[in-house]
Every structure is written in C-alpha cells, then in structure tokens.
Amino acid sequence: MKNLKNVKSWLTGVRLPLFTVVVTVALAPYSYAETMHDVVNKGAEEYLLSALSIHDENTDIAVSIAEVDERINIPQCPTGFQFHASDESLNQSYVSVRVSCGNNDWYLFTSAQVTRTKEIVVTSGAVSPGTVLSASNLTLASVDIKRLRYSAFTDVDALIGARMKRRNVDGQAVQSNMLCFVCKGDRITIRASLGGMAVKTSGIAQQDGVIGDTIKVLNASSQKPVIAEVASAQEVVVHL
C-alpha cells in the first residue's frame, strides 16, 4: 500500500510539468501577436514625432497612438515596417498613418491624436482694455496652438509698450488682434529715409497696428495720408 501511494505521488509530480508545457504553448501565439502590435504602435509613434518635427518647427509635439486592435493579425516583417502619412493629414489633430511591409502586400491604417504646444506670451493676472503692457503683466506659458486664431508672440520684451484693446483674463494668450502698438488717433512720428537722408514729421494714426503692420497715417503738417510701417509704439516708417 505504501508503495502504491509513492507511485501515485510520483505520477502526480510528472503531471504538473506536462500541464505547464501545454499552457505555455497555448499562450505563445498571443505573446507573438502582442509583440508585433507593440512594434507597430511604437514605430508609428516614432515616425510621427520625426515627421511632425519638420512640419512644426519650434513647437512641442505630443503623440497619442490609437493602439492597433490585438485581434488583427500582424505578420513578421524582416525588412522592417514602413510608415506614411500625407502632408494634409500631418497638419491635422488626428493623423492617419499607413503601415505596410515591403516583403508582402500586407498593410493597415492606424491613427494618432497630435497635440501641439508652444511657449508664448500670456497675461499675468487680468488686464483691462487700455492697459499699456509691461513686464509685470506678461509671462511665458506653453499653450495648445489649436486655441490660437491669430498670431501670438514669443518674446515678452517685444510687447512692452503695446496697449490692450480688450480685457484678458489671467493666463490668456496675447494675440495680435488684442492689442495695438500704434492705436487709431495716436500722435506719432513719421520717419522717411531717402538716399541716406532721414526726414521726420508728426502724424496721426488712422488705424490700429502692431509692429510690422502697414497702416494709414495722416501727415499732421500736410494733412495728406501716407502708408507707413509700424516700427514701435512711437514711430512709423515710410518706405520711399
């Protein structure tokens, strides 16, 4: 009887390794599929980060890949998977990426959500209309560029002296439509250069403008309008 018990015990001991082997074999295809999915997901992410860095210079890019359904069979690709997205798609918030393998005709499409942020000038505290901007009410912050409808600014010093045309809340991006360096009705200096000679006269702005804008200005002496480029909050330049 004792020997019989020993035999039963021995048989029980050999069953466990056999059961373990069966489980390992059953899980192998799942592990393989998961590995290929990881390769494709990671490859699509790296491709997009590289491609978007060219399209969005000086912009921080974050990519969130929509992982490929694990039920989809992805074959091995000895030559490496190829990734492609059109220029039009790369400019969108949701990008479609074609994944293919040169060894066969296999391909699939995956997608990713792209977030683009940029460090730009925002208000530090609430700013009322008519406020002349200074270093105390401006700061830098990373902002999702999808929230920007007009040109934004990246240099705090470049905005000092500009005047707000509307109320801004704390942390709001300062955009070109919200301010003017030269505002309509301002008395400013008109400078014109010709042949190494510079002539200055006073004028009255007929339009709002930020630096680089061309606006209409009334020459205070001749009462004639001229088109000039805004150079600062005090001066415009006529290009002859």
C-alpha positions as a Python dict, from the first residue, in 0.01 Angstrom:
ca = {
    (1, 'M'): (0, 0, 0),
    (2, 'K'): (285, 236, 87),
    (3, 'N'): (447, 168, -249),
    (4, 'L'): (120, 236, -426),
    (5, 'K'): (98, 573, -255),
    (6, 'N'): (452, 650, -364),
    (7, 'V'): (365, 565, -725),
    (8, 'K'): (57, 789, -715),
    (9, 'S'): (264, 1067, -569),
    (10, 'W'): (523, 1025, -843),
    (11, 'L'): (257, 1030, -1117),
    (12, 'T'): (108, 1349, -973),
    (13, 'G'): (452, 1506, -982),
    (14, 'V'): (502, 1440, -1353),
    (15, 'R'): (160, 1574, -1449),
    (16, 'L'): (241, 1929, -1336),
    (17, 'P'): (528, 1989, -1582),
    (18, 'L'): (315, 1848, -1865),
    (19, 'F'): (31, 2086, -1777),
    (20, 'T'): (274, 2378, -1765),
    (21, 'V'): (407, 2299, -2113),
    (22, 'V'): (55, 2293, -2259),
    (23, 'V'): (-26, 2634, -2111),
    (24, 'T'): (297, 2785, -2246),
    (25, 'V'): (229, 2660, -2599),
    (26, 'A'): (-128, 2792, -2586),
    (27, 'L'): (-7, 3141, -2486),
    (28, 'A'): (273, 3163, -2742),
    (29, 'P'): (61, 3295, -3035),
    (30, 'Y'): (-88, 3566, -2809),
    (31, 'S'): (258, 3678, -2695),
    (32, 'Y'): (378, 3689, -3056),
    (33, 'A'): (78, 3898, -3165),
    (34, 'E'): (131, 4137, -2875),
    (35, 'T'): (497, 4181, -2967),
    (36, 'M'): (417, 4269, -3328),
    (37, 'H'): (148, 4512, -3215),
    (38, 'D'): (398, 4682, -2987),
    (39, 'V'): (644, 4712, -3276),
    (40, 'V'): (382, 4874, -3500),
    (41, 'N'): (249, 5109, -3230),
    (42, 'K'): (596, 5224, -3130),
    (43, 'G'): (707, 5257, -3493),
    (44, 'A'): (406, 5473, -3582),
    (45, 'E'): (473, 5699, -3283),
    (46, 'E'): (842, 5743, -3367),
    (47, 'Y'): (758, 5809, -3732),
    (48, 'L'): (507, 6081, -3643),
    (49, 'L'): (738, 6252, -3395),
    (50, 'S'): (1006, 6268, -3662),
    (51, 'A'): (776, 6381, -3944),
    (52, 'L'): (594, 6640, -3733),
    (53, 'S'): (916, 6796, -3604),
    (54, 'I'): (980, 6909, -3962),
    (55, 'H'): (626, 7042, -4015),
    (56, 'D'): (600, 7215, -3676),
    (57, 'E'): (936, 7378, -3608),
    (58, 'N'): (973, 7538, -3263),
    (59, 'T'): (660, 7358, -3147),
    (60, 'D'): (641, 7085, -2881),
    (61, 'I'): (472, 6773, -3018),
    (62, 'A'): (292, 6502, -2818),
    (63, 'V'): (158, 6192, -2995),
    (64, 'S'): (-103, 5953, -2854),
    (65, 'I'): (-131, 5641, -3071),
    (66, 'A'): (-462, 5461, -3105),
    (67, 'E'): (-326, 5111, -3047),
    (68, 'V'): (-399, 4855, -3317),
    (69, 'D'): (-671, 4605, -3224),
    (70, 'E'): (-499, 4296, -3085),
    (71, 'R'): (-737, 4073, -3281),
    (72, 'I'): (-574, 4188, -3605),
    (73, 'N'): (-300, 3955, -3722),
    (74, 'I'): (28, 4136, -3789),
    (75, 'P'): (287, 3929, -3978),
    (76, 'Q'): (660, 3944, -3922),
    (77, 'C'): (840, 4192, -4145),
    (78, 'P'): (1212, 4110, -4179),
    (79, 'T'): (1284, 4429, -4376),
    (80, 'G'): (1105, 4649, -4122),
    (81, 'F'): (763, 4812, -4130),
    (82, 'Q'): (710, 5125, -4339),
    (83, 'F'): (503, 5420, -4215),
    (84, 'H'): (347, 5700, -4417),
    (85, 'A'): (107, 5992, -4362),
    (86, 'S'): (10, 6257, -4617),
    (87, 'D'): (112, 6620, -4569),
    (88, 'E'): (-255, 6711, -4533),
    (89, 'S'): (-302, 6455, -4256),
    (90, 'L'): (13, 6568, -4075),
    (91, 'N'): (-142, 6912, -4034),
    (92, 'Q'): (-447, 6775, -3852),
    (93, 'S'): (-510, 6699, -3486),
    (94, 'Y'): (-592, 6338, -3575),
    (95, 'V'): (-341, 6182, -3814),
    (96, 'S'): (-395, 5865, -4018),
    (97, 'V'): (-81, 5653, -4069),
    (98, 'R'): (-43, 5374, -4325),
    (99, 'V'): (168, 5083, -4201),
    (100, 'S'): (299, 4836, -4459),
    (101, 'C'): (564, 4570, -4514),
    (102, 'G'): (782, 4550, -4825),
    (103, 'N'): (802, 4170, -4803),
    (104, 'N'): (434, 4123, -4885),
    (105, 'D'): (114, 4307, -4970),
    (106, 'W'): (11, 4343, -4606),
    (107, 'Y'): (-85, 4688, -4474),
    (108, 'L'): (-315, 4854, -4225),
    (109, 'F'): (-409, 5203, -4113),
    (110, 'T'): (-370, 5331, -3762),
    (111, 'S'): (-425, 5678, -3618),
    (112, 'A'): (-294, 5912, -3354),
    (113, 'Q'): (-401, 6225, -3172),
    (114, 'V'): (-146, 6501, -3201),
    (115, 'T'): (-114, 6785, -2952),
    (116, 'R'): (96, 7086, -3045),
    (117, 'T'): (204, 7331, -2777),
    (118, 'K'): (425, 7636, -2795),
    (119, 'E'): (572, 7867, -2535),
    (120, 'I'): (415, 8207, -2599),
    (121, 'V'): (338, 8529, -2413),
    (122, 'V'): (31, 8523, -2188),
    (123, 'T'): (-112, 8773, -1942),
    (124, 'S'): (-6, 8757, -1580),
    (125, 'G'): (-325, 8850, -1400),
    (126, 'A'): (-632, 9015, -1551),
    (127, 'V'): (-560, 9301, -1792),
    (128, 'S'): (-815, 9573, -1870),
    (129, 'P'): (-867, 9748, -2206),
    (130, 'G'): (-633, 10045, -2248),
    (131, 'T'): (-360, 9892, -2029),
    (132, 'V'): (-7, 9961, -2152),
    (133, 'L'): (175, 9629, -2125),
    (134, 'S'): (484, 9593, -1909),
    (135, 'A'): (698, 9308, -1780),
    (136, 'S'): (478, 9292, -1469),
    (137, 'N'): (163, 9182, -1652),
    (138, 'L'): (321, 8944, -1903),
    (139, 'T'): (479, 8600, -1875),
    (140, 'L'): (552, 8290, -2084),
    (141, 'A'): (349, 7968, -2083),
    (142, 'S'): (301, 7659, -2301),
    (143, 'V'): (-29, 7685, -2487),
    (144, 'D'): (-209, 7444, -2721),
    (145, 'I'): (-180, 7621, -3056),
    (146, 'K'): (-530, 7499, -3154),
    (147, 'R'): (-659, 7767, -2918),
    (148, 'L'): (-489, 8041, -3119),
    (149, 'R'): (-680, 8207, -3401),
    (150, 'Y'): (-438, 8496, -3457),
    (151, 'S'): (-63, 8550, -3442),
    (152, 'A'): (86, 8505, -3095),
    (153, 'F'): (414, 8634, -2954),
    (154, 'T'): (715, 8452, -2810),
    (155, 'D'): (910, 8746, -2663),
    (156, 'V'): (784, 8937, -2358),
    (157, 'D'): (1016, 9233, -2423),
    (158, 'A'): (875, 9274, -2774),
    (159, 'L'): (529, 9351, -2630),
    (160, 'I'): (628, 9607, -2369),
    (161, 'G'): (464, 9938, -2455),
    (162, 'A'): (177, 9787, -2653),
    (163, 'R'): (-179, 9874, -2549),
    (164, 'M'): (-453, 9620, -2487),
    (165, 'K'): (-776, 9669, -2680),
    (166, 'R'): (-982, 9418, -2482),
    (167, 'R'): (-994, 9253, -2144),
    (168, 'N'): (-772, 8948, -2092),
    (169, 'V'): (-804, 8702, -1807),
    (170, 'D'): (-507, 8558, -1621),
    (171, 'G'): (-303, 8320, -1835),
    (172, 'Q'): (-473, 8413, -2164),
    (173, 'A'): (-257, 8413, -2476),
    (174, 'V'): (-180, 8761, -2609),
    (175, 'Q'): (-269, 8762, -2979),
    (176, 'S'): (-224, 9027, -3245),
    (177, 'N'): (-595, 9115, -3262),
    (178, 'M'): (-600, 9201, -2890),
    (179, 'L'): (-354, 9489, -2891),
    (180, 'C'): (-202, 9775, -3083),
    (181, 'F'): (141, 9933, -3063),
    (182, 'V'): (6, 10226, -3255),
    (183, 'C'): (-364, 10282, -3199),
    (184, 'K'): (-606, 10484, -3407),
    (185, 'G'): (-588, 10852, -3306),
    (186, 'D'): (-236, 10829, -3157),
    (187, 'R'): (6, 11112, -3234),
    (188, 'I'): (324, 10950, -3364),
    (189, 'T'): (645, 11026, -3550),
    (190, 'I'): (662, 10956, -3923),
    (191, 'R'): (1014, 10877, -4044),
    (192, 'A'): (1113, 10858, -4410),
    (193, 'S'): (1454, 10771, -4549),
    (194, 'L'): (1581, 10856, -4897),
    (195, 'G'): (1936, 10849, -5029),
    (196, 'G'): (2093, 10832, -4685),
    (197, 'M'): (1882, 11120, -4558),
    (198, 'A'): (1615, 11080, -4291),
    (199, 'V'): (1317, 11310, -4255),
    (200, 'K'): (1085, 11310, -3955),
    (201, 'T'): (749, 11473, -3905),
    (202, 'S'): (449, 11422, -3682),
    (203, 'G'): (138, 11232, -3777),
    (204, 'I'): (-190, 11089, -3653),
    (205, 'A'): (-262, 10716, -3686),
    (206, 'Q'): (-576, 10638, -3881),
    (207, 'Q'): (-566, 10265, -3799),
    (208, 'D'): (-452, 10027, -3527),
    (209, 'G'): (-133, 9834, -3590),
    (210, 'V'): (125, 9606, -3434),
    (211, 'I'): (495, 9614, -3520),
    (212, 'G'): (541, 9515, -3883),
    (213, 'D'): (188, 9616, -3988),
    (214, 'T'): (134, 9878, -4256),
    (215, 'I'): (-127, 10136, -4160),
    (216, 'K'): (-267, 10464, -4287),
    (217, 'V'): (-125, 10772, -4114),
    (218, 'L'): (-223, 11136, -4160),
    (219, 'N'): (71, 11375, -4201),
    (220, 'A'): (-4, 11646, -3945),
    (221, 'S'): (175, 11914, -4150),
    (222, 'S'): (43, 11846, -4500),
    (223, 'Q'): (-283, 11681, -4391),
    (224, 'K'): (-215, 11413, -4651),
    (225, 'P'): (-246, 11039, -4575),
    (226, 'V'): (54, 10810, -4616),
    (227, 'I'): (102, 10437, -4579),
    (228, 'A'): (367, 10353, -4322),
    (229, 'E'): (503, 10052, -4136),
    (230, 'V'): (472, 10038, -3758),
    (231, 'A'): (824, 10035, -3610),
    (232, 'S'): (742, 10097, -3243),
    (233, 'A'): (474, 10242, -3020),
    (234, 'Q'): (600, 10591, -3107),
    (235, 'E'): (714, 10568, -3469),
    (236, 'V'): (612, 10457, -3815),
    (237, 'V'): (835, 10434, -4123),
    (238, 'V'): (755, 10536, -4480),
    (239, 'H'): (946, 10334, -4739),
    (240, 'L'): (1031, 10555, -5036),
}
